[in-house]
Amino acid sequence: MSKSDEDTLHVYTINLGKAWLTPQYRRTDRVINMIKEFAKHHMKNENVKIDQELNKEIWKQGKTNPPRKVRVRMSLDDNVVLVSSYQESLKENKVKNDKNKDST
């Protein structure tokens, strides 16, 4: 991993417990907004995109029961912050490592 990759890739655990202060029918919408606000604050960039897999993970339990915490990976590419699930990135790395082992 190069120096620029280390500067643009961060892993965070976001506490989403404050979403329970909003009405039930708005909780998951609030969680999405909280993740975007967190990314804007920590990556110092206004352009934030949430990965489709992370979005599905958040909406998996419906609109009234989002997760209390979520572990995310934030990367900065072309002046856009991409927020994706951390478990997803681990799976990708395992697949790449397995392919490298098979080829040697």
VMD Tcl script that draws the C-alpha trace (Angstrom):
set ca {
  {0.00 0.00 0.00}
  {1.47 3.34 -0.98}
  {1.65 6.41 1.22}
  {-1.24 8.09 -0.63}
  {-3.46 5.00 -0.12}
  {-2.82 5.10 3.62}
  {-3.78 8.77 3.74}
  {-7.08 8.24 1.94}
  {-8.25 4.99 3.59}
  {-9.72 5.02 7.12}
  {-11.69 2.50 9.18}
  {-14.19 3.74 11.78}
  {-16.85 2.31 14.06}
  {-19.81 4.69 14.07}
  {-22.14 4.71 17.08}
  {-25.68 5.21 15.79}
  {-27.53 5.07 19.11}
  {-28.81 8.65 18.84}
  {-31.05 7.52 16.00}
  {-33.35 6.07 18.68}
  {-34.22 9.62 19.75}
  {-36.08 10.12 16.46}
  {-39.52 8.60 15.75}
  {-39.57 4.93 14.76}
  {-40.64 5.55 11.18}
  {-37.60 7.80 10.54}
  {-34.80 5.88 12.27}
  {-33.07 4.33 9.27}
  {-33.30 7.59 7.33}
  {-31.59 9.29 10.28}
  {-28.87 6.62 10.39}
  {-28.02 7.26 6.73}
  {-27.79 11.00 7.43}
  {-25.62 10.36 10.51}
  {-23.17 8.28 8.46}
  {-22.93 11.02 5.82}
  {-22.40 13.71 8.49}
  {-19.70 11.58 10.14}
  {-17.91 11.09 6.81}
  {-18.06 14.81 5.98}
  {-16.62 15.70 9.37}
  {-13.81 13.14 9.48}
  {-12.76 13.16 5.82}
  {-13.21 16.95 5.40}
  {-15.06 16.60 2.12}
  {-18.65 17.43 1.19}
  {-19.04 14.78 -1.54}
  {-20.04 11.54 0.23}
  {-21.39 8.35 -1.37}
  {-22.59 5.29 0.53}
  {-21.82 1.92 -1.01}
  {-24.80 -0.20 -2.06}
  {-23.79 -3.14 0.18}
  {-23.59 -0.88 3.26}
  {-26.97 0.59 2.41}
  {-28.49 -2.90 2.16}
  {-26.90 -3.87 5.48}
  {-28.45 -0.83 7.19}
  {-31.90 -1.36 5.67}
  {-31.87 -5.15 6.22}
  {-33.96 -4.95 9.43}
  {-36.41 -2.42 8.09}
  {-37.10 1.25 8.59}
  {-37.71 1.13 12.35}
  {-34.81 -1.06 13.53}
  {-31.40 -0.04 12.08}
  {-28.14 -1.29 13.64}
  {-26.80 0.46 16.76}
  {-23.21 0.44 15.50}
  {-21.65 -0.04 12.13}
  {-18.01 -0.54 11.12}
  {-17.15 1.30 7.91}
  {-14.21 1.90 5.60}
  {-13.90 5.39 4.14}
  {-11.76 6.04 1.09}
  {-11.14 9.25 -0.82}
  {-11.09 8.85 -4.61}
  {-11.37 11.69 -7.13}
  {-12.64 14.16 -4.51}
  {-15.47 11.79 -3.50}
  {-15.62 9.95 -0.17}
  {-16.84 6.38 -0.60}
  {-18.24 4.81 2.58}
  {-18.41 1.01 2.44}
  {-18.83 -1.83 4.89}
  {-15.64 -3.00 6.59}
  {-16.64 -6.69 6.42}
  {-17.05 -6.35 2.67}
  {-13.47 -5.12 2.32}
  {-12.18 -8.06 4.37}
  {-13.95 -10.51 2.05}
  {-12.41 -8.82 -1.00}
  {-8.92 -9.08 0.50}
  {-9.42 -12.78 1.31}
  {-10.48 -13.50 -2.27}
  {-7.44 -11.64 -3.63}
  {-5.08 -13.46 -1.25}
  {-6.57 -16.85 -2.13}
  {-6.11 -16.15 -5.86}
  {-2.48 -15.11 -5.26}
  {-1.78 -18.32 -3.31}
  {-3.33 -20.48 -6.05}
  {-1.26 -18.85 -8.78}
  {2.08 -19.44 -6.99}
}
mol new
graphics top color blue
foreach p $ca { graphics top sphere $p radius 0.5 }
foreach p [lrange $ca 0 end-1] q [lrange $ca 1 end] { graphics top cylinder $p $q radius 0.2 }
display resetview
